[in-house]
Amino acid sequence: MLTLSYGRRDFLRLGAIGFGGLALPDLLRLRAASSPVARTRDKAVIFVYLFGGPSHVDSYDLKPDAPVEYRGEFRPIKTNVPGFDVCELMPMQAKIADKLALVRNLSFNPNFHDPVELFSGFRKPTEAGRAARPDFGSVVSRLARGAAHDLPRYVALDRTAGDEYRNGPAYLGVSHKAFIATGKLEGLTPPRAVSAERLTERTDLMRRFDTLRRDADNAGGDLAGSDYFSTLALNMILSPRVREAFDVDHEPQKTRDRYGTDEALRLLQARRLVEAGVPVVTLTFGRDPKECRVGMIAQGWDTHAGNFTCLRSLLPRLDRAVHALVTDLHDRGLEKDVAVYVGGEMGRTPKVGQSTGNGARADGRDHWPRAGFGLFAGGGLETGLVVGATDRHGALPVGKPYAPQNTLATLYRVLGIDPALTFPDHTGRPMFLLDDRDPIKELV
């Protein structure tokens, strides 16, 4: 009988060693082992984050009758839905507007880059003692039922769409953090010398430390969360199907070409993951293309300068990728089960060159949280419609606006989650998922 007499430092070192001599991060990357991607009828959400705040008045809410300093350089084109006009740089979405729903009256709180509100519904707490609220994906991870045990419940395909800029799981525990899958996830098979039996033996050994883990001062359950990820890592290594779920190279070249290249393939990867059973996948799109650099400053959708030059590069690529994802979901019969959301954390100033305190050059648009857009598709939501409007300059919503909490309430509804649910924070105080629990009524 093996006697275990390790201390906490030894336990942590064992966690770092992981299974079969592989470090835990390597094992987590291994979680893509898979055979044919299994179709699921569980609901899922793909959240496409346009980091930086895209210009609503140059993409989905153009104002062709406004003075030139407001309307800018682009013109709207008609879609296959009357009244659902989009920028001339997005002709592919114009063909499938009947499969989309556009919300033009979103309003945001901050005047700076704060995706916390977009992903949790709340701003970062500024008062001492107030709890940060968990991200949408972490909530879904906590409530997931029947999710594949060899796949994470919340995947972020890059760090910006993970928890680097957000609250993460907050009081829900580290086991509900996003699994951040960056790069190509190479080396997805265990070393030849390491058998499945040996990996399992290592797992059993780690489980003998349960008492130590319970007694450790882990400041919020970090060790327990690490144990969860260690177990998940083993399951991913041993699973015959996870690898393909992450690997877009298993898709026909024709399918990959429909999406585009580089970051556009994240949308294809997201489709594969939700089809395999991951309930939430988040990703960013449009971060720092070379056309969106002003001097050495990477702009992306944050178009303080070179707004029109940047969007001439970004919008056609977004158009192609969104068209491919939405049509792909329809072609595969997943349009009722998978909701897609596309949006950023704010809009841009209606007037070109206008500054709101963050700086804007003559050819740029500054931050504008008072108005913005959100694009929805799938999930059984109503499509082929435009919700809300802004005034003639695109400055303010007409009537009562919707906010990120209403967006999240809509996505929770798709997943069958009641936003009136509560979870105890670190002090034991019950916290609602959302304070404004009304979904966007026109979509549900």
C-alpha positions as CSV (number, residue, x, y, z in Angstrom):
1,M,0.0,0.0,0.0
2,L,1.5,3.3,-1.0
3,T,1.7,5.8,1.8
4,L,1.3,9.5,0.8
5,S,3.1,12.0,3.0
6,Y,3.4,15.0,0.6
7,G,3.2,18.6,1.8
8,R,1.4,21.4,0.0
9,R,4.5,22.4,-2.0
10,D,4.8,18.8,-3.2
11,F,1.2,18.8,-4.2
12,L,1.6,21.9,-6.2
13,R,4.8,20.6,-7.8
14,L,2.9,17.4,-8.8
15,G,0.2,19.5,-10.4
16,A,2.9,21.3,-12.4
17,I,4.4,18.0,-13.5
18,G,1.0,16.8,-14.6
19,F,0.5,13.5,-16.3
20,G,3.3,11.5,-17.9
21,G,5.8,14.3,-17.6
22,L,3.6,16.7,-19.4
23,A,3.0,20.1,-17.9
24,L,-0.7,21.0,-17.1
25,P,-0.9,23.7,-19.7
26,D,0.3,21.2,-22.3
27,L,-2.3,18.7,-21.1
28,L,-5.0,21.4,-21.5
29,R,-3.9,22.0,-25.0
30,L,-4.3,18.3,-25.6
31,R,-8.0,18.5,-25.0
32,A,-8.7,18.4,-28.7
33,A,-8.7,14.7,-29.2
34,S,-11.6,13.6,-31.4
35,S,-13.1,11.4,-34.2
36,P,-16.1,12.6,-36.2
37,V,-17.6,15.6,-34.6
38,A,-20.8,14.5,-32.9
39,R,-23.9,16.6,-33.5
40,T,-25.7,17.9,-30.5
41,R,-29.2,19.2,-30.0
42,D,-28.2,21.1,-26.9
43,K,-28.4,24.9,-27.2
44,A,-25.3,26.9,-27.6
45,V,-24.0,30.4,-28.2
46,I,-21.2,31.8,-30.3
47,F,-20.2,35.3,-29.2
48,V,-18.2,37.3,-31.7
49,Y,-16.7,40.2,-29.9
50,L,-15.6,43.2,-32.1
51,F,-12.9,44.5,-29.8
52,G,-12.5,48.2,-29.7
53,G,-16.0,49.5,-30.4
54,P,-17.1,49.3,-34.1
55,S,-18.5,52.3,-35.9
56,H,-22.3,51.7,-36.0
57,V,-22.9,54.6,-38.4
58,D,-20.4,53.1,-40.9
59,S,-21.6,49.5,-40.8
60,Y,-25.2,48.7,-39.7
61,D,-26.8,52.1,-39.1
62,L,-25.7,54.4,-41.9
63,K,-27.2,57.9,-42.2
64,P,-27.1,58.7,-46.0
65,D,-29.2,61.8,-45.6
66,A,-27.0,63.4,-42.8
67,P,-24.4,66.0,-43.6
68,V,-21.2,64.6,-45.0
69,E,-19.3,65.1,-41.7
70,Y,-21.7,62.7,-40.1
71,R,-22.5,60.2,-42.9
72,G,-18.9,59.6,-43.8
73,E,-17.6,57.9,-47.0
74,F,-19.8,54.8,-47.2
75,R,-23.3,54.3,-48.6
76,P,-26.0,51.8,-47.5
77,I,-27.2,49.0,-49.8
78,K,-30.5,47.2,-49.6
79,T,-30.8,43.7,-48.3
80,N,-33.4,40.9,-48.9
81,V,-35.4,42.4,-46.0
82,P,-37.0,45.9,-46.6
83,G,-35.6,48.5,-44.2
84,F,-32.6,46.3,-43.3
85,D,-29.9,48.3,-45.0
86,V,-26.2,47.7,-44.4
87,C,-22.9,49.2,-45.5
88,E,-22.0,48.7,-49.2
89,L,-18.9,46.8,-48.0
90,M,-21.1,43.9,-46.7
91,P,-22.9,42.6,-49.7
92,M,-22.8,39.0,-48.5
93,Q,-24.8,39.7,-45.4
94,A,-27.2,41.6,-47.6
95,K,-28.2,38.3,-49.2
96,I,-29.0,36.6,-45.9
97,A,-30.6,39.4,-43.9
98,D,-33.7,37.2,-43.5
99,K,-31.4,35.0,-41.3
100,L,-30.2,37.9,-39.2
101,A,-31.7,40.3,-36.6
102,L,-30.2,43.7,-36.1
103,V,-30.6,45.7,-32.9
104,R,-29.8,49.4,-33.6
105,N,-30.8,50.9,-30.3
106,L,-28.2,49.5,-27.9
107,S,-26.7,51.8,-25.3
108,F,-23.6,51.2,-23.2
109,N,-22.3,52.6,-19.9
110,P,-18.6,53.3,-20.2
111,N,-16.8,55.7,-22.4
112,F,-13.7,53.5,-22.5
113,H,-12.9,49.9,-23.4
114,D,-14.8,47.9,-20.8
115,P,-16.0,44.6,-22.2
116,V,-16.9,43.6,-18.7
117,E,-20.3,45.1,-19.2
118,L,-20.7,43.3,-22.5
119,F,-19.9,39.9,-21.1
120,S,-21.4,40.1,-17.6
121,G,-24.0,42.8,-17.9
122,F,-22.2,44.9,-15.2
123,R,-19.3,47.3,-15.0
124,K,-16.3,46.5,-12.9
125,P,-17.2,47.3,-9.2
126,T,-15.8,50.6,-8.0
127,E,-17.0,50.4,-4.4
128,A,-15.1,48.5,-1.8
129,G,-16.9,45.3,-0.8
130,R,-18.9,45.0,-4.0
131,A,-18.5,41.7,-5.8
132,A,-17.5,41.5,-9.4
133,R,-20.1,39.6,-11.5
134,P,-19.3,36.5,-13.4
135,D,-19.0,36.4,-17.1
136,F,-21.9,35.0,-19.2
137,G,-19.8,32.0,-20.2
138,S,-18.9,31.2,-16.7
139,V,-22.5,31.2,-15.6
140,V,-23.4,28.8,-18.4
141,S,-20.5,26.6,-17.4
142,R,-21.8,26.5,-13.8
143,L,-25.3,25.6,-14.9
144,A,-24.3,23.3,-17.8
145,R,-26.1,19.9,-17.7
146,G,-25.1,17.0,-19.8
147,A,-22.1,18.8,-21.3
148,A,-19.5,16.5,-22.8
149,H,-17.1,15.5,-20.0
150,D,-14.1,15.6,-22.3
151,L,-14.9,19.1,-23.6
152,P,-14.8,22.4,-21.7
153,R,-18.1,24.1,-21.1
154,Y,-16.8,27.6,-21.9
155,V,-14.1,28.1,-24.6
156,A,-12.5,31.4,-25.6
157,L,-10.6,31.2,-28.8
158,D,-8.3,34.1,-27.9
159,R,-7.3,35.9,-24.7
160,T,-9.2,39.1,-25.4
161,A,-12.4,37.0,-25.5
162,G,-11.3,35.0,-22.4
163,D,-10.8,36.6,-19.0
164,E,-7.8,38.9,-19.6
165,Y,-10.0,42.0,-19.7
166,R,-13.0,40.8,-17.8
167,N,-14.2,39.4,-14.4
168,G,-13.9,35.7,-15.3
169,P,-15.9,33.4,-13.1
170,A,-15.8,35.8,-10.1
171,Y,-17.5,34.0,-7.1
172,L,-18.5,30.9,-9.2
173,G,-15.0,29.4,-8.9
174,V,-12.0,29.0,-11.1
175,S,-13.3,25.7,-12.6
176,H,-15.7,27.9,-14.6
177,K,-13.1,30.1,-16.2
178,A,-12.9,30.1,-19.9
179,F,-10.6,27.6,-21.5
180,I,-8.5,29.9,-23.6
181,A,-7.5,28.1,-26.8
182,T,-4.9,30.2,-28.6
183,G,-2.9,29.1,-31.6
184,K,-3.2,25.8,-33.4
185,L,-3.4,23.5,-30.3
186,E,-0.6,21.3,-31.7
187,G,0.8,18.2,-30.1
188,L,-2.6,16.8,-29.3
189,T,-1.6,13.2,-28.6
190,P,0.2,12.0,-25.5
191,P,3.8,10.7,-25.9
192,R,4.1,7.1,-27.2
193,A,5.7,6.0,-24.0
194,V,2.7,7.1,-21.9
195,S,-0.2,4.7,-22.0
196,A,-3.8,5.5,-21.1
197,E,-3.4,3.3,-18.0
198,R,-0.5,5.3,-16.8
199,L,-2.3,8.5,-17.3
200,T,-5.2,7.2,-15.3
201,E,-2.9,6.0,-12.5
202,R,-1.5,9.6,-12.3
203,T,-5.1,10.9,-11.9
204,D,-5.8,8.4,-9.1
205,L,-2.6,9.5,-7.4
206,M,-3.7,13.2,-7.6
207,R,-7.1,12.3,-6.2
208,R,-5.5,11.0,-3.0
209,F,-4.7,14.7,-2.1
210,D,-8.4,15.6,-1.7
211,T,-8.0,16.1,2.1
212,L,-4.9,18.3,1.5
213,R,-6.8,20.3,-1.1
214,R,-9.8,20.9,1.3
215,D,-7.5,22.1,4.0
216,A,-5.2,24.3,1.9
217,D,-5.7,28.1,2.1
218,N,-6.3,28.3,-1.6
219,A,-7.8,31.8,-1.6
220,G,-11.0,31.0,-3.5
221,G,-10.5,27.4,-4.6
222,D,-7.6,27.7,-7.0
223,L,-6.4,24.2,-6.2
224,A,-9.9,22.7,-6.6
225,G,-10.1,24.5,-10.0
226,S,-6.7,23.1,-11.0
227,D,-7.9,19.6,-10.1
228,Y,-10.9,20.1,-12.3
229,F,-8.7,21.2,-15.2
230,S,-6.4,18.3,-14.6
231,T,-9.2,15.8,-14.8
232,L,-10.5,17.6,-17.9
233,A,-7.0,17.4,-19.4
234,L,-6.9,13.7,-19.0
235,N,-10.4,13.2,-20.4
236,M,-9.4,15.3,-23.4
237,I,-6.3,13.3,-24.0
238,L,-8.2,10.0,-23.9
239,S,-11.2,11.2,-25.9
240,P,-11.2,10.1,-29.6
241,R,-13.3,13.1,-30.6
242,V,-12.0,16.3,-29.1
243,R,-9.1,16.8,-31.4
244,E,-11.3,17.1,-34.5
245,A,-13.6,19.5,-32.6
246,F,-10.7,22.0,-32.4
247,D,-9.0,21.2,-35.7
248,V,-10.5,23.1,-38.7
249,D,-8.0,21.2,-41.0
250,H,-10.6,18.4,-40.9
251,E,-13.0,20.6,-42.8
252,P,-13.0,20.5,-46.6
253,Q,-10.9,23.2,-48.2
254,K,-14.0,24.6,-49.8
255,T,-15.6,25.2,-46.4
256,R,-12.5,26.9,-45.0
257,D,-12.4,29.1,-48.1
258,R,-15.9,30.3,-47.4
259,Y,-14.9,31.7,-44.1
260,G,-11.6,33.3,-45.1
261,T,-8.2,33.1,-43.6
262,D,-6.5,33.7,-40.2
263,E,-8.9,34.9,-37.6
264,A,-11.9,34.2,-39.7
265,L,-11.3,30.5,-39.2
266,R,-12.0,31.1,-35.5
267,L,-15.7,31.3,-36.5
268,L,-15.4,27.9,-38.2
269,Q,-13.6,26.5,-35.2
270,A,-16.4,27.9,-33.0
271,R,-19.0,26.1,-35.2
272,R,-17.2,22.8,-34.8
273,L,-17.0,23.2,-31.0
274,V,-20.6,24.0,-30.4
275,E,-21.5,21.1,-32.7
276,A,-19.4,18.9,-30.6
277,G,-21.1,20.0,-27.4
278,V,-19.5,23.2,-26.0
279,P,-22.3,25.4,-24.9
280,V,-20.5,28.8,-25.1
281,V,-17.6,29.8,-27.4
282,T,-16.4,33.4,-27.5
283,L,-13.9,35.0,-29.9
284,T,-12.6,38.3,-31.1
285,F,-12.6,39.4,-34.7
286,G,-10.8,42.3,-36.3
287,R,-8.0,42.8,-33.8
288,D,-5.1,44.8,-35.2
289,P,-5.0,44.2,-38.9
290,K,-2.1,46.0,-40.6
291,E,-4.4,48.4,-42.4
292,C,-5.7,49.6,-39.0
293,R,-2.4,50.9,-37.7
294,V,-1.7,54.5,-37.2
295,G,2.0,54.9,-36.7
296,M,2.8,52.1,-34.3
297,I,-0.7,52.2,-32.7
298,A,-2.8,49.1,-33.4
299,Q,-6.3,50.2,-33.9
300,G,-8.7,47.4,-34.9
301,W,-12.2,48.6,-34.5
302,D,-11.0,51.4,-32.2
303,T,-10.8,53.9,-35.1
304,H,-9.6,57.1,-33.5
305,A,-7.8,57.6,-36.8
306,G,-8.0,56.2,-40.3
307,N,-11.6,55.1,-39.7
308,F,-12.6,54.6,-43.3
309,T,-9.2,53.0,-44.4
310,C,-9.5,50.6,-41.5
311,L,-13.1,49.7,-42.2
312,R,-12.4,49.1,-45.9
313,S,-10.3,46.2,-44.6
314,L,-12.3,45.0,-41.7
315,L,-15.9,45.1,-42.9
316,P,-15.5,42.8,-46.0
317,R,-13.7,40.2,-43.9
318,L,-16.4,40.4,-41.2
319,D,-19.1,40.2,-43.9
320,R,-17.6,37.0,-45.4
321,A,-17.0,35.3,-42.0
322,V,-20.5,36.1,-40.7
323,H,-22.1,35.0,-43.9
324,A,-20.2,31.7,-43.8
325,L,-21.0,31.0,-40.2
326,V,-24.7,31.7,-40.5
327,T,-25.2,29.8,-43.7
328,D,-23.1,27.0,-42.4
329,L,-25.3,26.6,-39.3
330,H,-28.4,26.6,-41.6
331,D,-26.9,24.1,-44.0
332,R,-26.1,21.8,-41.0
333,G,-29.6,22.1,-39.5
334,L,-28.2,23.9,-36.4
335,E,-29.9,27.3,-36.8
336,K,-32.5,26.6,-34.1
337,D,-29.9,25.3,-31.6
338,V,-27.0,27.7,-32.0
339,A,-27.4,31.5,-31.4
340,V,-24.8,33.9,-32.8
341,Y,-24.1,37.3,-31.4
342,V,-21.9,39.9,-33.0
343,G,-21.1,43.2,-31.4
344,G,-18.6,45.5,-29.5
345,E,-18.5,47.4,-26.3
346,M,-19.7,50.7,-27.8
347,G,-20.2,52.7,-31.0
348,R,-18.3,55.6,-32.5
349,T,-18.9,59.3,-32.6
350,P,-21.6,60.3,-35.2
351,K,-19.5,63.2,-36.4
352,V,-16.1,62.4,-38.0
353,G,-13.2,64.0,-36.1
354,Q,-15.4,64.6,-33.0
355,S,-13.6,64.0,-29.7
356,T,-15.2,62.7,-26.5
357,G,-12.1,63.0,-24.5
358,N,-10.2,60.0,-25.9
359,G,-8.8,61.7,-28.9
360,A,-9.9,61.6,-32.6
361,R,-8.0,62.7,-35.7
362,A,-9.7,64.4,-38.6
363,D,-10.4,61.1,-40.3
364,G,-11.3,59.1,-37.1
365,R,-14.3,58.6,-34.8
366,D,-13.9,58.6,-31.0
367,H,-15.7,56.5,-28.4
368,W,-19.5,56.7,-28.3
369,P,-21.3,54.6,-25.7
370,R,-24.7,56.2,-26.2
371,A,-25.5,54.2,-29.3
372,G,-24.4,51.0,-30.9
373,F,-25.6,47.8,-32.5
374,G,-25.9,44.1,-31.9
375,L,-26.3,41.4,-34.6
376,F,-28.1,38.2,-33.8
377,A,-28.7,35.0,-35.7
378,G,-30.1,31.5,-35.0
379,G,-31.0,30.1,-31.6
380,G,-34.7,30.0,-32.5
381,L,-34.8,33.8,-32.3
382,E,-36.9,35.9,-34.6
383,T,-34.8,37.0,-37.6
384,G,-35.3,39.1,-40.8
385,L,-36.0,42.3,-38.8
386,V,-34.5,45.5,-37.4
387,V,-35.1,46.4,-33.8
388,G,-35.0,50.0,-32.8
389,A,-33.5,53.1,-34.4
390,T,-31.2,56.0,-33.7
391,D,-31.8,59.7,-34.5
392,R,-30.9,61.2,-37.9
393,H,-27.2,61.5,-36.9
394,G,-26.9,58.1,-35.2
395,A,-26.2,59.9,-31.9
396,L,-29.0,58.6,-29.6
397,P,-31.5,55.8,-29.6
398,V,-35.1,56.8,-30.4
399,G,-37.2,55.8,-27.4
400,K,-36.0,53.5,-24.7
401,P,-32.7,51.8,-25.6
402,Y,-31.7,48.2,-24.9
403,A,-28.5,47.5,-22.9
404,P,-26.0,44.7,-22.6
405,Q,-28.1,43.1,-19.8
406,N,-31.0,42.8,-22.3
407,T,-28.6,41.2,-24.8
408,L,-27.5,38.7,-22.2
409,A,-31.1,38.0,-21.0
410,T,-31.9,37.1,-24.6
411,L,-28.9,34.7,-24.8
412,Y,-29.7,33.2,-21.4
413,R,-33.3,32.6,-22.7
414,V,-31.9,30.7,-25.8
415,L,-30.0,28.4,-23.4
416,G,-33.0,27.9,-21.1
417,I,-31.5,29.8,-18.2
418,D,-33.6,32.0,-15.9
419,P,-31.7,35.3,-15.3
420,A,-33.5,35.7,-12.0
421,L,-31.4,32.8,-10.7
422,T,-29.1,33.8,-7.8
423,F,-25.7,32.6,-6.7
424,P,-24.0,33.5,-3.4
425,D,-21.0,35.8,-3.7
426,H,-17.9,35.4,-1.6
427,T,-19.8,36.8,1.5
428,G,-22.8,34.5,1.0
429,R,-25.0,37.3,-0.3
430,P,-27.3,36.0,-3.1
431,M,-26.7,37.8,-6.4
432,F,-29.0,37.8,-9.4
433,L,-27.5,36.9,-12.7
434,L,-28.9,40.2,-14.1
435,D,-30.7,43.2,-12.6
436,D,-32.6,44.0,-15.8
437,R,-33.9,40.6,-16.8
438,D,-36.0,41.5,-19.8
439,P,-34.8,40.0,-23.1
440,I,-35.1,41.9,-26.3
441,K,-38.8,41.3,-26.7
442,E,-38.8,41.6,-30.5
443,L,-36.5,38.6,-30.8
444,V,-38.1,36.1,-28.5
